Amino acid sequence: MSKTIFFLKWTVIWVSFTVVSHLVSAPITLANLEYSNPSLKNLRSEIKENLRISKSGSKKEILIPLKYYEYKVQKEDNFFKIMARTGMDLETLSSVNELSSPHDLSPGMVLEIPNMRGTFHPEETSGDEKTKQTLAEKYKIDSHKLQYDVDRGKWFLPGISMGKSEKSFFYGFGFQLPLTTVRISSNFGKRLDPFTKKETFHGGLDMAAKQGSDVFSSMEGEVSFVGSQGGYGNLIIIKHSMGYETRYGHLLNFFVKQGEKVKKGQKIGEVGQTGRATGPHLHFEIRRNSKRQRPIFHSH
């Protein structure tokens, strides 16, 4: 065998190993959260062992490779029960499932529960060695402990917790009400469509208010859209950190321009009834990575 062929053969083997090392195995189903469930026992055991290794300073110990367990949320479940039964933490469940608050859970939703605690790096990146080393330095974590999820196109950071800002968003302290006086005329979730009288999903909150009432930015960010858009009528979209955006629909007037940086509580428009509206009100939405989230507000 020539040196060239020998070299190529081992190059292919090395590349194949590199790709395989990044694959995440098929998810395992968790039928229930009973402590006697063998799958749950195994999940808790792997989480405990990976937590020990991720906090260890030893470079000799290798994490149990990243894999997911899938659990279908039941009526009697809540976020903190699932967290306690699985041995998970807030940061991991939120990051992996892109939850914006504990209230995002609903019966029938399928949660992915990884076998290690940590969070995903928020941006999609390549799985190459250079990116791995860059992230290892940024998060001050041993590079060999980082796990790459090909399907998500993101690096999983074992043992890394979400920052104060993301926790603030998660518990509802990130956003403020966009109106000074609020009367909810239609909640987030299933409702009877006021036009068709059929049950539909409503992806935001409708807040009844007098025509011309001031509308305020719910969080600081950058205005990404100002104009008319279908049923929204006159609409403002503001981009925020960590993949969040807020939408303000059915407006009468605009007081901001596209590309403008706005502060939390800044006046951005006025209540109207443009678009698909039966009367003057504000349609308010929170989205994270394009997924509609249930708006939760708390005062500091």
N, C-alpha and C positions, 0 to 999 in steps of 0.2 A: 504493500500500500504506500503510495507516494506521500510525502510530507504535506502536500497541499490538500489531498483528500482526507488525510488524518485530521488536519486542522479544521477543515470544514465540518467533518463529522462531529467533532467535539464542540464546535461552535453551535451547531444545531441542537445538540443535547443540552448545552448550557442555556440557550435561549428558551428551549422547551421547559426546562426546570424553572427558569425565572418566571415564565407565564403561569405555570401550574402553581407556583408558590403564592400567586396573587389571587387564585380562584377561591371563591367562597362556596362551600358545599351546600347542597339543597337543604332548605329549612326542615326542621323537625316539628311535627305537630304536637302541641300541648293540649290534650283533650280536656283537662281540668286543672285547677290549682290546688288540688288536695295534696297534702304533704306526703301521702303514701304513693303518689304517682311516680313511677320510676323515672320518667322523662324529666319531671320537675326536680327530682332528687339529683339527677345527673347535671341539669342546668345549674342548680345552686352550687353543686360541688365544683363545676368548671369555673363559675364566676368567682368563687372563693379562692381557688388556686390561681387563676389569672390575676386577681387583685393582689395576691401576695407577690407574684412574680413581677407585676408591673411596678410595684413599689420597691422591689429589691434592687440593690445596686449591682448585683451580679450580672455579668454579661454571658455567663455560661448557661443560665436557665432560659429556656425557650417557652414562650407562651403557647398554650393550647390554641391552635389556629382559629381565627374568627369564623363563627357560624351562627345561624339564627334559629330560634324556636318561634313558631307561630301560635298565637293564642287568639281565639275569637271572643271578644268581650261579651259578657252575659249581663242581663238586666240588673243583677244584684252587685255587679262590680263597680268599683270606682278606681281612680288613678292610684291612690295611696295603698289600697288593698293589693292591687296587682304588683305594685312596687315592692311591698313587704313580702308577699308570698314567693316572688321570684328571686329575691335577693338583689334586685336592681336598685338604681338610684334615679333621682329626678333628671339629672343631666343626660344620662344615657337614653332613657325612654323618650325624652323630649327630642333629642338630637336624631336618633335613629328613625323615629316615626314622624318627625317634623311637626310636633305638637306645639301649639302656641300657648296653651294653658291646660290645667288639669281638667277643664270642662270640655275639652275636645273629644273625649271618649263618648262613644254611643254604642248601644247593643248591636252586635253584628259586625262591628269594626274588627279587622284582623290586625293585631299588633305584632311587630317583629321584635323579639327580645334576644339580644346577642348574648354570647357566653362570656362576655367581659364588660367591665364598666369603662366608660370613656365617652368621648364625643367625636363626631366627624369634623374634620377641617371643613369650614363652610363652603369653600369654593371647589369646583371640579378641577382636577389637575391630572396630569399623566402619572403613570405608575412607575416612572423611571427612577434610577438610583440618585440622580442629581436632585430631583424634587424631594425624594425621601430624606436626603441629607439636609436639605434646606429647612424642611419642616421639623426635623429632629433638633436642629439648632434653635429654631424659633420657639419651640415648645419645651426645650431643655429635657428631651427624652431620648433614651438610647434608640438609635435608628433601627436596630434589629427587632425592636418591639412594635414598630409601626405596622399596621395591617392595611392592605389595599383592597377595596371592594370594587371589582371591575364593573359590576352592574350600575353602581352609583357614580363611578368615576371619581371617588373620593378616598382620602386616607382616613383611617380610623386611628384615633389617638388614645391608646389605653391609659387609664388613670387620670386623664385630663378632665377637669370640671368646667362647666360653663362659667363665664364671667358674671360680674354683678349686673351688667347691662342686660344680658340675656335672661338672667333670673328675674329681673324687674319686668321684662316683657312677659315672661311665662306666668307670673303671678298677677298680671293685670295692672301693674304700676307704671307700665311704659306708656300707655295711652290715656288721654283725658277726653272727656265728653266734648263733642264738637259744637254743642249748643249750650247756652247758659241755662235755659229752661227746657226740660226734656219730658215729653210724653210719648212713650213708645206705642205706635199704632200698629206695628207688625214686627214680630220677633224673628230671630234667626231660626231657620229650620223649616219643617213642613207647615204649610198653610193653604187656605183656600185662595186661589188667585182671584183678586177683586174683579177681573175682567171676564175670565172664562168660568169662574166658580168651580174649578177643578183643583184637586190637591197638587201642589207643586212645592219645590224646594226653594226657600227664600234665603239667599246667601248673605244677607246683611240685616241691619236694623232700619226700620222706617220710623223717623222721629217727627211727629206732627208739630208744626210751629206756624206762626203768622208769616204771611208773605213778606219778604224783605228782612226777616230776622238774620242777625249776624251768624256766619258759620266760621268756626275756628279750626286751625290745623290741630289734629289730635296728637301729633308728635313732630319733632323737628325732622326735616328732610329736604328733598329736592323735588320740585314740581316736574313731573314727567309728561303730563298731558293736561291741556286746557282746551275744551271745545265741546261740540255736540257729538254724542255717541249713542245711537239707537234708543232703546227704552230708557237709558239713563238720562236722556235729555242733555242739558248742560252739565258737564262732568269735569271734575278736577281729580287727578291721580297724583299722589305724593309718594315717592320712594323713600324708604327708611333703611336703617342698617339691618343686617342679619336676614336679608331676603324679604322683609316686610314691606307692604304698601298699604295705603288707605285710599278709599274712593268716596267721593262726595257727589251725589247725583241729584238731578231735578232742580239745579240751581237757577236762580233768576239772573244774577250778575257774577262776574269774576273780578277778583281784586289781586290776582297774581298772574304771572306769565310763565310759560314753559321754560324750564332751566333755572328758575329762581329758587334760591335757598330760603326756606321758611323756618321760623321758630315755633316751638310748641306754644299753642294759644294765640298765634297770629291770625288776624282776620284774613280769610281767603276768598269768601264769597257771601252770597245771601240766599236764603231759602226761597224756592220758587215751586213751580209745578210743571216744569218742562218735561218732555218725553212721555213715558207711560206712567201717568200719575192721575189719581182721582181727586187730588186736592193738594194744597201747599204742604210740603214736608221735605225732609232731608233723608235720602237713602244713603246710609253709611256702611262701608265694608272694610274689613281688615283681611288682607291676604298675606300668606307667607309662601314664597316660592310658587306663586300662582294658585295655591290652594286656599279656598275661602275658610276663614277661621271665625269661631264664635267670639264676638266682641265682649271683653270683660274689662270693667273699669273699677279701680279702687283708688281711694285718696291716699296720699303719702302720710 
